[in-house]
Amino acid sequence: MARKISILFLLILLSFKLEAQSSEWMKAGMPFHAIDIRCIYNDTLNNALYISGTILATPTATYLNERLCKYDGLAWSAIGGVIGGQIMSVVNYNGDLIVAGPFNSINGISLFSIAKFDGTNWYPMGNFDVEVTKLKVINSDLYAMGYFNSVDGIPAKRIAKWNGSTWSDVHGFVADTMDGHITDIEIFKGNTYVCGNFSNSTLNINHLSVYKGGSWQNVGGGIIGSWTDLTKMTTYKNELYIAGQILKPDGNVGHMIQKWNDTIWSEVGGSVQDLNEGYGFCAIRDMLVYNNELYIAGGFGYTGHIPATFIAKWDGLKWCGLATKDLFTMGTGAQVGNAVGFYNDTLFLGIGNDTLNGISTNRVLKYIAGNYTDTCSIDFTGVKQLPFENGIIIYPNPATNEISIELTLTETNNTFIEIKNILGQTVKKITNDFSPGKNNIEIDISDLPKGLYFVQLQNINNTYCKKLVRQ
């Protein structure tokens, strides 16, 4: 009897654990079999959510009959018959649904790579020579981006603009590489920015360019690295955010994300880290602004050095995670967040793996925990990240027992040093008698647990911050 009670108690604990792990997320209820999610789009004009990618009617259905899925808040439906590829991008333009991707036909109608749906029928939207992979509506114009070189016989390299009746070139965009592509466009402070995987050696353009003063130009030195592939741009709090595959070890300011204020590049709150909290290969695949917060999804494990598996949000001051590692460790498929979107104030996430705690999700989840966030980083307000040679010099770093801090001060009024953990809690505070000029401070850190810390110098004028690893 005691053994039965123990087993029953254990089962209750296990069921509680599973419920706790999924208390923030649940399957969205999409009834169709998703292989790959590429886009989650909130059609605010028609109050509908669209999800696209490689989506089949059933697990055994043919790949020659893929679906565009629609959710109206009550029920799911599907627009079928996509042949030759998948729908990668969806927008509403002047009341019509416009889709793009590497497909050849929809519902038996020959439609190469871009098409219009009026709610009943599909129509062509132009004759592109190579595929369109991304659509975006800005003001009254629809922009198409991808690998193409022309549309309707008009030269338009990688990007074209539709004004409601005709396609046109966008400022004669130039790029060297034949296989390069544009993935996004943003109008920032009146200038046109495009990003993707392209270059122009003559203009020193690398993966990002701005049309300013009548010509395409380099943006602050560009994004460095042969593995760079930019996916998204958005304007947030009067700065331009760029995201994708950006490697800090290649010499970039940020890792996977950074921001531009029309003058200089800045890191975004400690950047984004891989699953091992390092600056290795990972990626941001989607990014959007909702209710004055910036959301990102991708194949990462940390943001601002706090756990944030595959999805996180940034409020301009700090990063917060919205899930735990355990949430995404079950099922088959890539462990990644592919797309993110909101519908009726509910957050939807397209994921790479197919189950959540053993329950089939069809690779679409929704967030059900309100404004809950499991972990948040320190507040980066006023914190200025400085290069090694210009800011606080800390050595050794990583360190085991003791560190030396070198700093040069022109003002010593109200000067102190704090060491903070990743939760922003002060674990040490040094209030030595600092003097103008060069200072050298020895600090014992042998009593600190192993991990990441922030060494913050503050005086009456500025706050400076550098990372410290206690090993």
matplotlib code that plots the C-alpha trace (Angstrom):
import matplotlib.pyplot as plt

x = [0.0, 2.8, 4.5, 1.3, 0.9, 4.6, 4.1, 0.9, 2.6, 5.5, 3.0, 1.4, 4.7, 5.6, 2.3, 2.8, 6.3, 5.0, 2.2, 4.7, 7.0, 4.2, 2.5, 3.7, 3.2, 0.7, 0.0, -1.9, -4.3, -3.4, -4.7, -2.5, 0.9, 3.7, 7.2, 8.6, 7.2, 8.4, 5.9, 3.4, 1.4, -1.3, -3.7, -5.2, -7.4, -9.3, -8.6, -7.0, -3.7, -1.9, 0.8, 2.9, 5.8, 5.8, 2.4, 0.6, -3.0, -1.8, 1.5, 1.2, 0.0, 2.1, 4.4, 2.7, -0.3, 0.9, -1.2, -1.5, -3.2, -5.7, -7.0, -9.9, -9.9, -12.5, -11.4, -8.5, -8.9, -6.5, -6.0, -4.5, -2.8, 0.6, 2.9, 6.6, 7.7, 6.4, 4.9, 7.6, 6.0, 2.5, 1.1, -2.1, -1.9, -4.9, -7.3, -5.8, -3.6, -0.2, 2.1, 5.6, 8.0, 9.6, 6.3, 5.1, 1.3, -1.6, -4.9, -3.9, -3.2, 0.3, 1.6, 5.4, 6.7, 4.2, 0.4, -2.6, -5.7, -8.9, -10.6, -12.0, -9.6, -5.8, -4.2, -0.7, 1.3, 4.0, 6.5, 9.8, 12.7, 13.8, 12.0, 10.6, 11.2, 10.1, 7.3, 6.8, 4.3, 5.7, 3.2, 1.3, 3.9, 4.5, 8.1, 9.2, 12.7, 14.7, 17.1, 15.5, 17.1, 13.9, 10.1, 7.8, 10.9, 12.1, 15.6, 15.1, 18.0, 16.9, 14.2, 11.2, 8.3, 4.6, 2.5, -0.9, -0.6, 3.0, 6.4, 9.5, 13.1, 14.2, 16.9, 19.0, 20.3, 23.7, 25.5, 28.5, 27.4, 25.1, 23.8, 23.2, 19.8, 17.8, 15.8, 14.4, 13.8, 13.2, 12.8, 14.8, 15.0, 13.9, 16.5, 16.0, 17.9, 18.2, 19.8, 20.6, 23.6, 25.2, 28.2, 29.7, 33.5, 33.7, 31.4, 32.6, 29.0, 28.7, 25.3, 23.7, 23.3, 21.5, 20.2, 21.2, 21.9, 21.3, 23.5, 23.8, 26.3, 28.1, 26.4, 29.0, 31.5, 28.8, 28.4, 31.7, 32.3, 31.9, 29.2, 27.0, 23.4, 21.0, 17.3, 15.4, 15.3, 13.0, 12.9, 12.5, 12.7, 14.2, 17.0, 17.4, 17.8, 19.5, 19.3, 20.3, 23.6, 26.1, 29.3, 30.9, 34.3, 34.4, 34.8, 31.1, 29.8, 27.1, 26.4, 23.3, 21.8, 23.0, 21.5, 22.3, 21.3, 22.3, 25.8, 27.3, 26.7, 25.8, 25.5, 21.9, 22.1, 24.9, 23.8, 22.6, 24.5, 24.5, 23.2, 26.5, 26.3, 29.2, 29.7, 29.4, 27.1, 23.5, 20.9, 17.9, 15.3, 12.4, 12.0, 9.0, 7.9, 4.7, 3.3, 6.6, 8.7, 11.0, 10.6, 13.2, 13.0, 15.8, 18.4, 19.9, 20.1, 20.9, 20.2, 22.2, 23.8, 20.5, 18.6, 16.3, 15.9, 14.8, 12.6, 13.2, 12.0, 13.9, 12.3, 15.1, 16.6, 16.9, 16.4, 13.8, 13.4, 10.0, 10.8, 13.1, 15.5, 13.3, 10.4, 12.1, 14.1, 11.6, 10.4, 12.1, 13.3, 15.6, 15.7, 14.9, 12.2, 11.5, 8.7, 7.0, 3.7, 0.8, -2.9, -5.5, -2.7, -1.6, 2.0, 2.4, 5.7, 6.6, 9.2, 11.5, 10.6, 7.2, 6.2, 5.9, 6.2, 5.3, 2.2, 2.1, 2.2, 2.4, 5.2, 3.0, 2.7, 1.0, 2.0, -0.6, 1.2, 0.3, 3.3, 5.2, 9.0, 11.1, 14.4, 15.6, 19.0, 20.5, 19.1, 21.5, 20.2, 23.1, 25.6, 28.3, 30.1, 33.7, 36.6, 39.3, 41.9, 39.6, 37.6, 38.1, 41.0, 40.3, 42.9, 43.0, 39.6, 38.4, 39.7, 39.7, 40.7, 41.7, 41.3, 43.2, 41.2, 43.0, 41.1, 42.0, 39.8, 39.4, 36.7, 36.6, 33.5, 31.0, 33.1, 32.6, 32.9, 30.2, 30.3, 26.8, 25.6, 23.4, 20.3, 21.6, 22.2, 25.3, 27.6, 30.6, 31.0, 34.4, 34.5, 38.3, 39.8, 40.1, 42.5, 42.6, 44.7, 45.5, 44.2, 44.9, 42.5, 42.9, 39.7, 39.3, 36.6, 37.4, 34.1, 31.9, 30.2, 31.5, 29.7, 29.3, 29.4, 29.4, 32.0, 30.4, 32.3, 30.1, 30.9, 29.1, 29.5, 29.2, 28.6, 31.0, 30.6, 32.6, 32.0, 33.9, 34.0, 34.7, 35.9]
y = [0.0, 2.4, 1.7, 2.5, 5.8, 6.7, 5.9, 8.0, 10.9, 10.7, 10.8, 13.8, 15.5, 14.6, 15.9, 19.1, 19.5, 19.1, 21.5, 24.0, 23.7, 24.5, 27.1, 29.9, 28.3, 26.0, 24.7, 27.2, 24.6, 24.9, 21.5, 21.3, 19.5, 22.0, 21.1, 24.6, 27.9, 31.0, 33.8, 34.8, 37.8, 39.8, 41.1, 44.0, 45.2, 41.9, 40.8, 37.6, 35.8, 34.1, 31.5, 30.3, 28.0, 24.3, 23.3, 20.1, 19.0, 15.8, 14.2, 11.9, 14.6, 15.4, 18.4, 19.5, 20.7, 23.0, 25.4, 29.0, 28.9, 31.5, 32.0, 34.3, 34.0, 31.2, 28.6, 27.7, 27.4, 26.8, 28.1, 25.1, 24.2, 25.8, 24.0, 24.1, 25.7, 27.5, 30.9, 32.8, 36.3, 37.6, 41.2, 43.0, 45.7, 47.9, 45.2, 42.3, 39.6, 39.5, 36.4, 35.6, 32.7, 30.1, 28.6, 28.0, 27.9, 28.2, 26.3, 25.3, 28.9, 29.6, 32.1, 32.4, 33.6, 36.4, 36.4, 38.4, 37.0, 39.0, 36.6, 34.4, 34.2, 34.3, 36.7, 37.3, 40.3, 40.8, 38.8, 38.5, 36.7, 35.1, 34.5, 37.0, 36.0, 39.1, 41.6, 44.8, 47.7, 51.1, 54.0, 53.5, 51.4, 47.6, 46.5, 43.1, 41.8, 38.7, 37.4, 38.9, 41.2, 42.5, 42.6, 43.1, 43.6, 46.5, 46.3, 46.0, 44.4, 42.6, 45.1, 46.6, 48.9, 48.6, 51.7, 50.0, 49.8, 49.4, 48.0, 50.2, 50.1, 51.4, 54.0, 51.8, 49.5, 48.1, 45.0, 43.0, 39.5, 37.7, 35.4, 38.1, 38.9, 41.6, 40.5, 43.7, 47.5, 50.3, 54.0, 55.5, 59.3, 59.9, 57.6, 54.2, 51.3, 47.7, 44.7, 41.1, 39.2, 41.4, 43.6, 46.3, 46.5, 49.9, 51.5, 49.4, 48.2, 45.1, 43.5, 46.9, 50.0, 53.4, 55.6, 59.0, 62.2, 60.6, 57.6, 54.2, 54.4, 52.4, 52.5, 53.0, 50.6, 48.0, 44.6, 42.7, 39.0, 36.5, 34.6, 37.6, 37.3, 40.0, 39.1, 41.9, 45.7, 47.8, 51.3, 51.2, 54.2, 56.4, 54.0, 51.5, 47.9, 45.3, 41.6, 38.3, 36.5, 39.0, 37.8, 39.9, 38.1, 39.3, 42.9, 44.0, 46.0, 43.5, 39.8, 38.9, 42.4, 46.0, 49.4, 52.6, 56.1, 57.7, 58.4, 55.4, 51.7, 50.5, 47.1, 46.2, 45.4, 42.9, 41.4, 37.9, 34.7, 31.1, 28.1, 28.0, 31.8, 32.4, 34.4, 31.4, 30.8, 31.5, 33.7, 36.0, 35.0, 37.4, 40.7, 43.0, 45.8, 45.4, 47.6, 49.5, 46.4, 44.7, 40.9, 38.6, 34.9, 32.7, 30.1, 31.6, 30.7, 34.0, 37.7, 40.1, 37.0, 35.8, 32.7, 33.4, 30.3, 31.1, 34.1, 37.3, 40.9, 44.1, 47.2, 49.7, 49.1, 45.3, 41.9, 39.4, 35.8, 34.3, 30.6, 28.0, 25.6, 22.6, 24.0, 23.4, 20.3, 17.7, 16.6, 16.5, 19.3, 22.3, 23.8, 27.4, 30.1, 30.8, 33.4, 35.6, 37.6, 39.0, 38.5, 40.0, 40.7, 37.1, 36.2, 33.4, 31.6, 29.4, 26.8, 24.3, 21.2, 19.6, 18.8, 20.5, 18.2, 15.3, 17.0, 17.7, 21.4, 21.5, 23.9, 26.8, 27.9, 30.7, 32.5, 32.4, 33.9, 37.5, 39.8, 37.1, 37.0, 34.3, 36.2, 39.7, 41.2, 44.2, 47.6, 49.0, 52.6, 55.0, 52.1, 52.8, 49.8, 50.8, 49.3, 47.7, 50.3, 53.3, 52.2, 50.1, 47.7, 44.5, 41.7, 38.8, 38.3, 35.5, 35.5, 33.1, 34.8, 38.4, 41.1, 44.3, 47.3, 50.2, 53.4, 57.0, 59.7, 63.3, 63.7, 61.8, 63.3, 60.6, 57.8, 54.2, 50.7, 48.0, 44.4, 43.2, 39.7, 38.9, 39.8, 43.3, 42.7, 44.4, 41.8, 44.1, 47.8, 49.6, 53.2, 53.7, 57.2, 57.7, 60.3, 62.2, 60.4, 56.7, 54.5, 50.8, 48.8, 45.2, 43.3, 39.8, 37.9, 34.4, 34.5, 35.0, 32.0, 31.2, 33.0, 36.3, 39.7, 43.3, 45.7, 49.2, 52.4, 55.4, 59.0, 62.3, 62.4, 58.9, 55.2, 52.8, 49.0, 46.0, 42.3, 40.0, 36.2, 34.5, 31.0]
z = [0.0, 0.9, -2.4, -4.3, -2.4, -3.2, -6.9, -6.9, -5.2, -7.7, -10.6, -9.1, -8.8, -12.4, -13.7, -11.8, -13.2, -16.8, -16.2, -14.7, -17.7, -20.1, -17.9, -20.1, -23.4, -25.0, -28.5, -30.6, -32.0, -35.6, -37.0, -40.0, -40.2, -40.2, -41.4, -41.3, -40.2, -42.1, -41.3, -38.7, -39.9, -38.1, -40.7, -38.7, -41.5, -41.6, -38.0, -39.0, -38.2, -41.1, -40.7, -43.7, -44.5, -45.4, -44.0, -45.1, -44.5, -42.7, -41.9, -44.9, -47.4, -50.5, -50.5, -53.8, -51.9, -49.1, -47.1, -46.1, -42.7, -41.3, -37.8, -37.1, -33.3, -33.3, -35.9, -38.2, -42.0, -44.9, -48.4, -50.1, -53.4, -53.1, -55.6, -56.2, -52.9, -49.9, -48.9, -47.0, -46.6, -46.2, -46.1, -46.6, -49.2, -50.1, -48.7, -50.7, -49.3, -51.0, -50.6, -51.8, -51.9, -54.1, -55.5, -59.1, -58.7, -56.2, -56.7, -60.2, -61.3, -62.7, -60.2, -59.9, -56.6, -55.8, -55.9, -54.8, -53.0, -52.8, -50.4, -53.2, -56.1, -56.7, -59.3, -60.6, -59.2, -61.7, -63.7, -61.7, -63.4, -60.0, -56.8, -54.3, -50.7, -48.6, -48.8, -46.7, -46.8, -46.0, -46.2, -49.5, -51.2, -51.3, -51.5, -52.9, -52.0, -52.9, -55.5, -58.7, -61.3, -63.1, -62.9, -65.9, -68.0, -65.9, -64.3, -60.5, -58.7, -55.6, -54.7, -56.4, -55.4, -56.3, -56.1, -56.7, -60.5, -61.6, -60.4, -60.4, -59.4, -56.0, -56.5, -58.8, -56.0, -56.7, -55.5, -56.7, -56.0, -58.4, -55.6, -53.0, -51.8, -49.9, -46.9, -45.5, -46.0, -43.5, -43.8, -41.0, -40.5, -44.0, -45.6, -47.3, -45.7, -47.1, -45.5, -46.5, -47.8, -50.5, -51.0, -53.2, -53.1, -54.8, -52.3, -49.4, -48.8, -46.6, -46.1, -45.3, -47.3, -47.1, -49.9, -48.8, -50.6, -54.0, -53.7, -52.0, -49.2, -46.5, -43.0, -40.3, -41.8, -42.5, -40.9, -41.0, -41.6, -44.4, -42.5, -42.0, -43.1, -42.0, -41.7, -40.1, -39.5, -37.4, -35.9, -32.1, -29.8, -32.6, -33.4, -36.2, -35.0, -37.3, -36.6, -38.1, -38.1, -36.9, -35.2, -32.6, -32.9, -36.5, -35.2, -35.0, -32.1, -31.3, -31.6, -33.7, -33.1, -32.9, -33.3, -35.3, -34.4, -37.7, -36.4, -34.5, -33.9, -30.4, -28.7, -27.5, -23.8, -23.9, -27.2, -27.9, -27.0, -28.2, -26.2, -24.3, -23.5, -25.9, -29.0, -31.4, -34.3, -33.7, -35.3, -35.0, -37.5, -36.7, -34.9, -34.3, -32.1, -30.1, -27.3, -27.2, -26.6, -29.1, -29.6, -31.2, -32.1, -33.4, -32.5, -29.4, -25.7, -23.9, -24.3, -22.2, -20.6, -19.1, -20.1, -23.0, -25.2, -28.8, -27.8, -25.8, -25.4, -25.0, -23.5, -24.2, -20.7, -20.2, -21.9, -20.5, -21.4, -22.1, -21.8, -20.3, -22.0, -20.9, -22.9, -26.3, -25.7, -26.7, -30.2, -33.6, -35.7, -35.3, -31.8, -32.9, -32.9, -36.6, -36.5, -34.0, -34.2, -32.1, -32.6, -30.3, -27.8, -27.7, -28.6, -31.2, -31.9, -34.8, -33.5, -35.2, -33.1, -33.2, -29.6, -26.3, -23.3, -25.6, -27.0, -30.8, -31.5, -35.3, -34.6, -33.5, -29.8, -28.0, -24.9, -22.1, -19.1, -19.6, -19.0, -17.2, -17.8, -16.3, -16.1, -16.8, -17.3, -15.5, -16.4, -19.1, -18.7, -18.9, -19.1, -21.7, -23.0, -23.7, -25.7, -23.6, -24.4, -23.6, -20.6, -17.5, -17.8, -15.9, -15.7, -15.6, -17.2, -16.8, -13.3, -10.3, -7.1, -7.7, -10.3, -10.9, -12.2, -14.0, -14.7, -15.5, -13.9, -14.6, -12.0, -8.7, -7.1, -6.1, -7.7, -6.8, -8.4, -8.1, -9.2, -10.2, -11.0, -14.1, -12.1, -11.5, -7.8, -6.3, -4.9, -4.1, -3.8, -3.7, -2.5, -2.3, -2.1, -5.9, -7.2, -10.5, -13.1, -13.2, -10.4, -9.8, -7.5, -6.4, -5.6, -4.1, -6.0, -4.6, -2.6, -5.7, -7.4, -10.9, -13.6, -15.5, -13.7, -14.6, -13.2, -13.2, -12.5, -11.7, -11.0, -11.2, -15.0, -16.4, -15.8, -17.5, -17.6, -18.5, -18.3, -15.9, -15.9, -12.6, -13.4]

ax = plt.figure().add_subplot(projection="3d")
ax.plot(x, y, z, "-o")
ax.set_aspect("equal")
plt.show()
